[in-house]
Amino acid sequence: MVFKIYNIEFTKECKKEIMQIYEYISKNLYSEEAAKRLMRKIKKRIMDLSINPRLYIELESKNKRKFRRMVIDNYIILYTIDEENKKVFISHMFYARRNYLYIL
């Protein structure tokens, strides 16, 4: 069996969101170890997308872009797939209780 490998790319906005979450957990909640654990989970789950980008549910959208949603602990990661170029774009990361549906 041959796997198609997809390249993973993060938007600038998503990189910023991930850093804000890391800093919030490590500084405001005083748990750098918890922040590091979350980052390891994120890395592993996102790397899984390079082999199987359709692993997570596609969200209903009026927008042309079809976002998929990955849930990790209390956080939501939204991403899109570019089949033509074999890329996965990690677009956003939000706290799960935040209203993230406005971008759809």
ZAMI-769081 format. One record per residue (C-alpha): residue number from 1; residue in one letter; x, y negated, z. Coordinates in nm, 3 decimals. Example, Ala and Ser with C-alpha at 12.3 -4.5 7.8 and 13.67 -1.06 7.14 Angstrom:
2
   nr  rest     east    north       up
    1     A    1.230    0.450    0.780
    2     S    1.367    0.106    0.714
! end
This chain:
104
   nr  rest     east    north       up
    1     M    0.000    0.000    0.000
    2     V    0.135   -0.342   -0.099
    3     F    0.048   -0.645    0.109
    4     K    0.019   -0.990   -0.041
    5     I    0.205   -1.229    0.182
    6     Y    0.054   -1.574    0.229
    7     N    0.269   -1.870    0.330
    8     I    0.154   -2.054    0.641
    9     E    0.153   -2.435    0.649
   10     F    0.041   -2.672    0.924
   11     T   -0.107   -3.014    0.862
   12     K    0.066   -3.304    1.038
   13     E   -0.254   -3.361    1.232
   14     C   -0.261   -3.001    1.353
   15     K    0.104   -3.013    1.464
   16     K    0.017   -3.322    1.668
   17     E   -0.291   -3.152    1.819
   18     I   -0.089   -2.845    1.919
   19     M    0.177   -3.063    2.086
   20     Q   -0.090   -3.258    2.274
   21     I   -0.242   -2.935    2.403
   22     Y    0.100   -2.803    2.506
   23     E    0.181   -3.125    2.690
   24     Y   -0.159   -3.136    2.858
   25     I   -0.126   -2.783    2.993
   26     S    0.238   -2.816    3.097
   27     K    0.219   -3.167    3.249
   28     N   -0.141   -3.234    3.355
   29     L   -0.214   -2.880    3.469
   30     Y    0.145   -2.831    3.592
   31     S    0.184   -2.497    3.420
   32     E    0.460   -2.488    3.164
   33     E    0.453   -2.107    3.168
   34     A    0.081   -2.104    3.075
   35     A    0.154   -2.351    2.794
   36     K    0.433   -2.127    2.663
   37     R    0.209   -1.819    2.682
   38     L   -0.058   -1.997    2.480
   39     M    0.200   -2.100    2.218
   40     R    0.321   -1.739    2.186
   41     K   -0.039   -1.621    2.134
   42     I   -0.096   -1.888    1.873
   43     K    0.222   -1.798    1.688
   44     K    0.138   -1.426    1.680
   45     R   -0.222   -1.475    1.568
   46     I   -0.126   -1.726    1.300
   47     M    0.147   -1.496    1.168
   48     D   -0.120   -1.226    1.133
   49     L   -0.288   -1.454    0.879
   50     S    0.008   -1.417    0.645
   51     I   -0.104   -1.059    0.581
   52     N   -0.479   -1.088    0.638
   53     P   -0.607   -1.447    0.602
   54     R   -0.972   -1.337    0.597
   55     L   -0.942   -1.194    0.945
   56     Y   -1.169   -1.461    1.094
   57     I   -1.519   -1.584    1.013
   58     E   -1.586   -1.848    0.750
   59     L   -1.790   -2.140    0.880
   60     E   -2.096   -2.285    0.712
   61     S   -2.002   -2.613    0.551
   62     K   -2.146   -2.885    0.332
   63     N   -1.789   -2.974    0.252
   64     K   -1.606   -2.831   -0.048
   65     R   -1.336   -2.688    0.181
   66     K   -1.418   -2.355    0.339
   67     F   -1.284   -2.348    0.692
   68     R   -1.233   -2.032    0.895
   69     R   -1.234   -2.029    1.274
   70     M   -0.989   -1.849    1.499
   71     V   -1.055   -1.848    1.875
   72     I   -0.761   -1.818    2.115
   73     D   -0.845   -1.844    2.484
   74     N   -1.023   -2.181    2.522
   75     Y   -0.910   -2.316    2.186
   76     I   -1.035   -2.315    1.828
   77     I   -0.805   -2.317    1.527
   78     L   -0.952   -2.412    1.190
   79     Y   -0.778   -2.309    0.871
   80     T   -0.833   -2.283    0.497
   81     I   -0.704   -2.039    0.237
   82     D   -0.556   -2.133   -0.099
   83     E   -0.583   -1.810   -0.299
   84     E   -0.424   -1.947   -0.611
   85     N   -0.101   -2.040   -0.431
   86     K   -0.121   -1.770   -0.160
   87     K   -0.116   -2.023    0.124
   88     V   -0.297   -2.059    0.454
   89     F   -0.332   -2.415    0.581
   90     I   -0.370   -2.449    0.956
   91     S   -0.578   -2.765    0.971
   92     H   -0.683   -2.831    1.331
   93     M   -0.667   -2.706    1.687
   94     F   -0.933   -2.811    1.936
   95     Y   -1.038   -2.739    2.291
   96     A   -1.336   -2.504    2.249
   97     R   -1.584   -2.727    2.435
   98     R   -1.510   -3.019    2.208
   99     N   -1.740   -3.081    1.911
  100     Y   -1.517   -2.982    1.622
  101     L   -1.800   -2.923    1.371
  102     Y   -1.802   -3.288    1.261
  103     I   -1.511   -3.222    1.023
  104     L   -1.708   -2.961    0.830
! end
